[in-house]
Amino acid sequence: LKPPVFDYVCPHSLEQALDLLEQYGDGAKLIAGGQSLMPALNFRLAYPEILIDLNEIASLQNIRVDDDGTVVAGAMNRHRFFETDPMIRERLPLLSYALPFVAHVQIRNRGTIGGSLCHADPAAEWPALCLVSDAEVVMAGKTGTRTVGMEEFSLGLFTTALQPNEILAGIRFPPRASRQSWGFQEIARRRGDFAIAGATCTVDRDESGKCTSARLVIFGATDRAVLLDAAVEPLLGRVPTARDMNEAGRLARSLIPARADHHASAEYRSELIEVLTCRALQQAFSSEG
Ligand SMILES: Cc1cc2nc3c(=O)[nH]c(=O)nc-3n(C[C@H](O)[C@H](O)[C@H](O)COP(=O)(O)OP(=O)(O)OC[C@H]3O[C@@H](n4cnc5c(N)ncnc54)[C@H](O)[C@@H]3O)c2cc1C
């Protein structure tokens, strides 16, 4: 399989890339790690006139920790970086734990957080991880930047709030509370495949072990990752029992209509929502944080 013919340009600054985007309009396509785009070109699902390569833009590869503990990652940071970097492991351990579930190491060496968020595959891990982490995305345009939460960014199947003349510049992860723990569970047919469905959560507890806040995200089951806080609300103010967590799973299942496709029926995905929610909560509440 070979891609259609295209021109190629490799700008060295975000400003140059935005100028090129404006100049070529619909004829341009940005390329980051190429791990979703190149297969799409090879299958002739897209016919760009020109590819604008983001790989030489240093500002998109930066990563920094702000004074308040917010981790600000440039969009071109690779999956493998989040999996292996000691600072990420310390500050955002859920990411280090979950990234090995994304594809295979060769793909993780090239694929980027920005590329995954912009591609917006409903079964991808990154949108769910950013949503459960309450992360914000920063989009750059010719007139400046705008920052939105993940719920506002993800609009549906392969669709985001990014405008055609914008580039996803970075992602802001707020600091995690000191006693926060997390769970991440997914079912895929084979290791490295996209998830048929998955659940991830974060929980905060006070000194007596009572749950003070919780976030739950389901992915792969509908057209995008969805935040289901209503399913974990009954756990607040309690030291949840196994029964409470089973109940949260049942509630999660009742809150979203699962999709069917050639990988799984809606009924099977609904079952996974319930089981994986329960397992993710058990994982979170059984960990020290
Ligand atoms: C065999 C295989 C298995 C995979 N399995 C998984 C999996 O299990 N889970 C998973 O989540 N992913 C999986 N992937 C996809 C992989 O994670 C990709 O890396 C990711 O989806 C896209 O990232 P990328 O950097 O390669 O983006 P690219 O492929 O370069 O780009 C993807 C899209 O995003 C746009 N884009 C990229 N960066 C920007 C930006 N900064 N601003 C605006 N638009 C941008 C591009 O124009 C393009 O439309 C798999 C891929 C392969 C080939």
The ligand as a Gaussian input file, in Angstrom:
#p B3LYP/6-31G(d) Opt

LIG

0 1
 C       -0.844000      -1.034000      14.804000
 C       -1.283000       0.168000      15.612000
 C       -1.873000      -0.054000      16.844000
 C       -2.285000       1.040000      17.608000
 N       -2.871000       0.798000      18.822000
 C       -3.274000       1.844000      19.586000
 C       -3.865000       1.644000      20.859000
 O       -3.992000       0.519000      21.349000
 N       -4.294000       2.727000      21.544000
 C       -4.145000       3.996000      21.048000
 O       -4.551000       4.949000      21.714000
 N       -3.578000       4.214000      19.857000
 C       -3.136000       3.185000      19.115000
 N       -2.566000       3.417000      17.898000
 C       -2.486000       4.812000      17.398000
 C       -1.245000       5.503000      17.951000
 O       -1.391000       5.724000      19.337000
 C       -0.979000       6.866000      17.277000
 O        0.280000       7.235000      17.667000
 C       -1.902000       8.006000      17.621000
 O       -3.250000       7.726000      17.442000
 C       -1.636000       9.215000      16.694000
 O       -0.502000       9.860000      17.124000
 P        0.565000      10.339000      16.077000
 O        1.497000      11.233000      16.804000
 O        1.152000       9.155000      15.404000
 O       -0.298000      11.252000      15.076000
 P       -0.384000      11.295000      13.490000
 O       -0.708000       9.943000      12.966000
 O        0.815000      11.977000      12.932000
 O       -1.634000      12.282000      13.333000
 C       -2.939000      11.860000      13.685000
 C       -3.924000      12.982000      13.359000
 O       -3.759000      14.067000      14.278000
 C       -3.403000      15.300000      13.581000
 N       -2.408000      15.938000      14.441000
 C       -1.289000      15.368000      14.954000
 N       -0.669000      16.221000      15.791000
 C       -1.395000      17.370000      15.781000
 C       -1.292000      18.616000      16.483000
 N       -0.300000      18.846000      17.367000
 N       -2.216000      19.572000      16.238000
 C       -3.245000      19.336000      15.375000
 N       -3.417000      18.163000      14.704000
 C       -2.503000      17.190000      14.914000
 C       -2.894000      14.833000      12.226000
 O       -3.099000      15.829000      11.246000
 C       -3.744000      13.600000      11.973000
 O       -5.014000      13.976000      11.494000
 C       -2.113000       2.370000      17.111000
 C       -1.495000       2.582000      15.873000
 C       -1.080000       1.502000      15.127000
 C       -0.417000       1.741000      13.806000

